[in-house]
């Protein structure tokens, strides 16, 4: 199957050398991709002088996959879900993975062994999971069609007391009844929770729900500290590299024909609202480059936009279905897209050689 590269729209892109670079294609899934996300840069990256991080992909084939984030090389598949996986996240240090599924459960996995550390049962489809910004985190947030935001205490599951591995795809983790949890903002969500994002402040969570509201929650008071109404149902919500390299990041939200950017350090503070000419299924932002990337349910292209002028600067061709999810790598030098066609593609977003682009 042929892959196609970027087509230039103008000559002003800061990542000018990314044009006509063929993306890397990650095969292996058999159904549409629902979510892709990266770990943080690993600590040994600085010592080695090379970026190292990992990527996880969620898919309707029930089987999330772990890959090398830089090369796209397959590392392993997490076996155990009985329904489509809607959300997948890695801990900052990539030692843990979490997934939310249509089988009414969220699972926590050991990325080294593939072992299921905990299965967290729900009463409906789990659409979103999130770890706090910590190495080997002790808690997980999850939510979905129940309209409940729940935080689970994983301390027993990730402390090594969950039991041994019993072969590939072992599911001998801590029983759900032994994982305590609490609900935040009971009754406040009036629609399914589609996304959960943990800010760089471990006390603050963001949810995007089908009641057209983005909400910010403080774990200390277990209450909503800010909210914003968006014009349509949100389809993606991610924390990205911040404007000017801000370590607090920038939150980007896609909702209908709208893209919203919020300050990662100030809950509810809108930086910019961009009205698009087409429906947007997913958006990712690179604050240092001042570019954002979108996928659409109405075409198969990847669109790159200038944050300041709001004009399209590049178009990535190669997918054979709508692009449902996109995310920048932690160093901002590439981004991943996941499509209805069952593939994940990695697109270079930097000058000069990088990874397998030599």
N, C-alpha and C positions, 0 to 999 in steps of 0.2 A: 504494500500500500504506500503510495507516494505521500510525502509530507511537503508542505509548502511554507515559504517564509514570509517575512513582513513585506508589505508594500508601503512605500513612503507616501505621506500626504503633504509634507513640507520639508524644509531643510533646517529646522530649528531644534530638533531633538537633542537633549544632552547625551542621549545614548545612541548617537548617530551610527556607531559601528555595529549596532545590533541589526541593522537592516540586512535583508537577504541572508540571514543566518537561519539554517534549518533547525527547528526545535527538536529536542529529544522526545521520543514517544515511549511511554511506559505502558506496555501491554500486560495482560494477565487477568483483568476483570472481564466478566462476561455480560454485564448489564450496565445501565447508566451510572456514572459517578455522581455522588450527591454532595461530597465535601472533601476538600484537601486542606491540610494544615501542616506547619513545620514546627520542629522543636526550636529552642533558642540555639545560638552558637555555643558549641561545647567548649569547656574551659581549656582543653588542650589545643584549640584552634590557634590561640594567640602564641603559644609556645612553638608550635610547628610552623607558624607563618602562613597557614592555609586554612580556609574556611572548612568547618566540619559541622554538619547538622543532619537531621533526619526528617523524613516526610511520611505522613500517614494518609491513606485515602479510604474513604467510606464509599460503599457501593450497594446497589440494590441486589447484588448477588449474594448478600449475607456475609461476605468474607473481606473484612478490612485488611489492607496490605501495608507493611512497613518497608520503606525504601531509603537508600542513601539519598539525602536531599540534593546533593551536588551533582550526582551522576544519574540518578533515577534507578540505579541497580536494585533489583528485588532482594530483600533480606528475608522476609517471612510473611506468612499469612496467618491471621488469628482465626482459628476455627472454633465455632461454638454457638454463634447466633442462629436463630431459626427464622429470621425475617430480615427484611431490608435494613441496612445500617445507614442511618441518616446523618450521623455526626461522629467525628473521630478527632481526638486531640492527643498530643504528646506532652508529657511534663517537660519543663525547661531543660532538664538534663537528659531527656529521652530514655529514662529508665522505666517509665510507666506509660501505658497507653490507656485511653478510655474511649468507649464507643457507646452510642445510643441507638436502639433498634426498634423496628416495628414488632418485635417479639415481646414487647412490654418489659424490656429490661435494659439496664446499662451494665456494662462489664468493665472491669479494670484488669489490665494484663501486665505481666512482666515481659518487657521487650527483649530480654536476653534469653529466656527459656520458652516464651510463648504461653506460659501457664496463665490460667484464669485465676487471679487473686481474689476477686469478689464478683458476684452476680447480684445486682441490685434490682429487685423486682418492682414494677410499677403496675398501675391499673389501666394504663393505656400506652400508646406509642410514645417512645422517648425520642424527641427530635433534637435535643441539644445536651452537650456535656461540656464541662470546663474545669481545668485545674487552676489553682492559684499559681502565681509566679515564684515558684520555689523548686529546689531540687528535691526529688523524692517526696512529693507533697503528701500531706496527711488527710486531706479532704478532697471531695469532688462535688461539684454542683451539677444537677441534672434537672431537666424539665421537658415538657412536651404537651401532648394532647390532654393530659390531666389538668392543665392550666395551673400547675403548682411548681414553684421553685423550691427544690429540696437540696440541702447540703448534707452529705454523708461523711461520717467519721471513718477514715480508712486506716487509722493507726494500727489496728490489729492486722488488717489484711496486708499491709506493706511492711510489717515489721519482721517478717520471716516466720510467722506462726500460722500461716495459712495451710501448711501441709506440703508434702512433696509432689513432684511432677509424676504423673502416671502415664507417660507416653505423650506423643504429639497431640496437641489440642486438649490437654488435660483441663478438666473443669472441677478440680477439687478444692477450689478456693473457699474462703470464709462464707458461711451461710448468710443469706440476706438478713435473717432474724438477729444475727450477731453484729450487724453493722448499724449503729445508731444513726439517726438522721433527725433533722428538724426542718420545718417549712418556714420560708421567709415571705412575708406579705400575704398571708392567707386571705383568699377571696379577692385580691386586687387584680389579678390577670383575668380579663374577660374574653380571652382568646388563647389559642394554643401558643405555647412558647416555642418560637422557631430558632432562636439563637441565644446562647449565653456566652458572655465574654468577661473574663476576669481582667480587671485593669492591673497596671503595674503596682498599684496600691493593693495589698492583699486583703484589705477590708472592704473593697468596693467591687461590686458586680454590676454588669449591665445585661438586661434582657430585652429582646425584641419579640413582640407578640402579635398575634393576628387581630388584636383589638386596635391595631395601628398606633401602638404606643411603644416608645423606647423608654425604659425605666432604669434608673441607677439605684442600687441598694447598698446600704451600709450594714455589714454583718454585725457590728457591735450593737447597734440599736435594732437590727432586723427590720428596718423600715425603709420605705422609698424616700430618697433624699432629693430626687429630681426626676422629671419626666418630660418627654416631648412627643407631640402627636405628629405622625408623618401622613402624607397624602394618600398612600396606598398600603396594601399589605406588605410588610418587609419580607424580602427574599434572601438577604444576606446581611450579616453584621460581623465585622472583624476589627481587631485592633492592629494597626499598621505602624510602620516606621513614622515617627512624628515629623511635623514640619520643622525644617532647620535642624534635623537630627535630634529633636527632643526625646529624651529617654522615656517620657510618659506616653509617647505614641499619639496617634490620631485614630479615632473610631470612624469607620466608614460604613454607611448603611445604604443598601439598595432597596427601593420601594416603588414599584410601578415604573413610571417614567421619571423618577427622581433619584438623585444621589445626594446623601447628606454626609457632612464631615463634622465631627465633634471633637472638642479638645479632650485629650486623654487624661489631663490632670484636673479638669474642672467639670464635674458631673453636670450634664444638661447644657453645657455651653456650646452653641452651634457656631462653627467657624464659617461654613459655606453650605449653601443649598444650590445644587445644579439641576436645572430642568433639562431632561434629555429628549431627543426626538423619537426615541424608541423605548420599548420596555427593557428594563435592566434586570437580569437574573442574579448577577453577582458583581461585586466591585472590590478592588484592592488598591491600596494607596502607597506610593513611595514618597514620603515627605521630603527627603533630601533632593530627589530629582524633580519634585513638584509635578509628578505624573500620576494618573490613576488608570487602571485597567478595568474594562467591563466585559461581561459576557451577556448575551441576549437570548431570550427564548424564541426570537423570531428569525435568527440567522445563525450561521455556524462559524462566525468570525470572532476574533479577539480584537477588541478596540482599545487603543492607547490614546489618552487624552491629556492635554495640557491643563494643569490645575488653574492657572491664572487666566488664560484666554478662553478656556472651556472648548477649544477646538481639537478635533481629532488629528493626531500627528502620525500614527501608524496603524496598520491593520494586519493582524496575524491570520493567515489562512492555513488550514490543515485539518481542523476538526471536521467531522461529518455529522454533527448534531449540535443542538444548542449547548452553550457553555454555562453550566449551572453553578460552577464554583471556581474561584481564583484566589490566590494568596501569594504574597511576596515572601521570598526567603528572608531569614533574619538579618542578613547583611545587605539586602536590597539589590543583589546583583543578578538575580533571576526571579522569575515567578512561575507558578504552576497553574494550570487550568485543567478542569475536569469536565467531561462532556457526556451528553446522551449517548455518544458513540462507544462508551466503555473504555476510553483511553484517558490517561493523564499525560499532558505535555509540559515540558520544561522549556522556557523561553529565556535566552540570555538577555540581560538588561544592564550591560556594562561595556565599557570600551576595552579592547584588547582581549587576550586570551583569558579564559575562565573555565574551570572544570574540564569537560571533554571538548570544549570549543577551543582548539589550539590552532 
